[in-house]
Amino acid sequence: MKLTFLGTGGVTAAPLFGCDCQACHRARRDEKRKRAPCSALIEAGSERILLDGGLPLLHERFQPGELTRILLTHYHMDHVQGLFALRWGVGTPIPVWGPPDEKGSDDLFKHPGLLDFRPSLTPFVPHQFGNLFVTPLPLQHSRLTHGYLFDWHGMRLAWLCDTCGLPPETRDYLIGQPLDQLVLDCNDPPRSDARNHNDVQLALAIIDELQPRQAWLTHLSHEMDNWLANHSLPEHVQPARDGLTLFLGADQPVTV
């Protein structure tokens, strides 16, 4: 299985409009420092799954038939905005799964176009796509949100974004699942009142509980990038970057 980070930023990622902080200056000078909306592409066997649809111009980035399906964590605009143009394309419908949020986002459900919205997957129940097993995991956010556990021939990767802490049932479920890779929301530097998203203290506490072999921080703000420039993380924890690819196979996971 291969996971490519298409975007690793939150809604206040660098460069932020009008901001002159160091992280935003760096992102304007260096394309590699920019962060697109948080999303990923998962490739496993014949499956090519888009995880969240917040990237603008999805209809230009992917060719017809290239995506086998789309998984959504939730219906905040920064996670679905790219679907609004994609839906008006022509060709084979693209299956879409997300949490059972009846409001969706604007008129996506009313006018889905070639987006084939399917009934929501049941939390904590593995669903099979080819040889890939996908298990939805409830998260804590201002809208109904699911993370996902991906199991590829016994190699496990958990994607937990967007969230502020973990619901007890999700935490307990994951503690019983040895994790090779964990991708975790870490929008903010240390805060006294983390809300809606993890700050780095809460993210590190979750990592300590779940004990993954390797953890990646995503949904990063420009404030978090400024904090990272002056602080270190545990050896097995790293900030993700746009374009980073994780490989999970029979041997130990490798990153490029």
N, C-alpha and C positions, 0 to 999 in steps of 0.2 A: 504494500500500500504506500502511496505517496501523497503527502499533503503539502500544498503550496500556499503560503500566505499571500493572498491577493491584496489585502489591506490589513493594517494593524493599528489604525487610529480610531479614536472616539470622535465625537462631534466637535471637540475643541483641540484636535490634533494639529501638529505643526505642518505647514505654516498656517497660523490663524489670522484671518483677515484683520488688518490694522494693528497687529501685535508686533512690538519691536524687541521681544525677549530674545535671549541667546538661541534657544531652540528654534524659534521661528526664523531668525536670521540664517542659521545653519541650513534649515530646510529650503530657504529661498536660493541659497548659493549652491546647494548640493542635492540633486534629484534623489539620491539614495537616502537622504534624511527625511524626505516627505513621507507622510502616512495617509494612505487612502482609507475609506471606510472599512471597518472590520469584516473580513470575509476570507474564504479559502476555497480551493479546488481540491477535491479528494479523488484520486485515481486508484482503483483496485480492480484488477482483472479487466472486464469489459465496462466497468462502471466509471463514469465521470460525473461526479456529483458537485454541484455548486452549493456551498454552504453560506447562506445569506446572499441577498441580492441588492446590496447597497451601493455597489460600484456604478457610477454613471457610465453610460454608453456600453452596457452589456450587449446590446444588439449589434455593436461593432466588434466587440472583443471576441465573441464566440461565433463560430459558423453554425448554420443549420445542421441539426443532428449531432453536434459535438457534445452536448450535455444530455446525459441519460435521465437526470432528475435534479430537482432543487429541494434542499432542506432549509427551512427558515427557523431561526431561533425565536423570533417575535416580529411584530408588525410596526415597530417604530420606523420612521421614515428613513433613517440612516442605514437601515438593514433591508429595505425593500425598494428604494427609489429607482434603482436600475430596471425594475420589472415593468415600470409604467410605459416605457418605450418598447421594451422587448415584447410585450404582450400583443402589439399590433402587427407583428411579423406574420409571415405565412409559412406553412409547412406542417410538419408533424407536431402535435401538441406535446408540451413538456410537462411531465407530472411534477406537482409541487406538494410538499407536505410541510405543515407548520403546527404550532399549538392550537387548541380549539378556542381561539379568540374570535367570537362572532363579529366583532366590529372590523376586523381586518385593518386595512389602511385605505382610506378614501373609497374609491369605487372599484378596487381590484376584484372583489368577489362579484360585483354586479356586471362588470365588463372585463372578463378575464382574458379574452382573445385566445391566443394559443397556450395560455397557462392553464393546465389541467389540475385545479385544486382538488386534492384527495382528502378523504376523512383522516383526521389526526391519528397519529400512531399512539398507542397506549403507553404511558410512562412505565418504566421498569420492565417492559416486555421487549425482548430482542426481535427485530424485524429483519428479514433476510433479503438482501439485494445481491443476487449472484452468490458469491462466497463471502460477502461482507455482511456482518451482523451490526445493526444500528439500534441502539437503545435510547429512547428519549428520557431525559432527566429534568424534573422540575427545578427551576431556579428562582431566585428572589430578585424581582425587578418591578418597576412601576407598571409594566404590562405583563400579561401572562407570557412566560418565557420558558423555553426548553433548551437545555444543553443536550449533548449527544455523546454516548460512548460508542466508539467504533472498534469492532473486534475483527481482525483479519488474521485468520489461522492462528489464533491464540495470542497475537500481539494486540495490545489494547492502548487506544488513544482516547482521552476524554477532552471534549471541547466545552468549556464552561464560561459562556459569555452571552449576554450581559447578566451580571449578578452582583449582589452585595451580601457576602456570606453565602451559606448553603442551607437549604431546608434540611432539617434533621434526617428525613428519610433518604434524601439524596446523599448526604454525607455518609450515613450508615451503609448504604448500598455500595458506594465507591470504596469505602474502607475494606470491604470484602472482595474487591476486584484489584489484583495487582496491576498497576499502571506502568506501561513503558514510557508513555509521553502524556503530559498534561498541558493543555493550553487554557490559560486562565485570565479572566478579566482583571486588569490592574490599571484602572483609569487615572488614579490619583496618587500623589505623594502622601506621606503620613498626614492624617486628619483626625481631629478629635471627634468628628461626627460623620463618619462615612455613611453616605446615603445613596442608594440606587446602583452604585458601582463600588467594587473593592478599592480601598486604598492599598498601598504596598504592605502595610502592617497586616491587614486582614488577608491579603493574598498569600503572604508568607506563612501565616498561621494555617491556612487551608492546605498549603503545600506540605507543611509539617505533619498535618493530620493524615493526608492521603498517601504520602511517601512515594511519589512517582520516581522512576529512574531519572527522568529529566523533565523540567517544567519550563514553559515559555509564557511570558507575560504579553498580553495583547490588549487592544482597546485603550491605547496609551494616549494621554493628553500631552499638550506642549509643556504643561507644568511637570508632568511625570518625566518627560525627556530632560528638562532642566535638572530635576532631582537626580536622574541617572548619571548625569555628567559629573556629579560630585560625590556619588555614593556607590558602594559596591554591593553586589548581591551574592548569596551563597553560590558555591561553584556549580551546583546542578540546576541553577535558576538563571535564565537569560531573558532579556527583552527580545521579542520577535521583531523582524523587520520585513517590510514588503518585499516579496520575491523569494524569501527563504523557503527552502524545501526540506521536509522531513521524510525520510525513507524508513518504513517499518517492514522488515522481512523476516526470513528464518533466522538471520544472525542479529547482532545488536543493531538498533536503529542508527542510521548515519544521517548527518545533516550536511547541506551545502549552502 
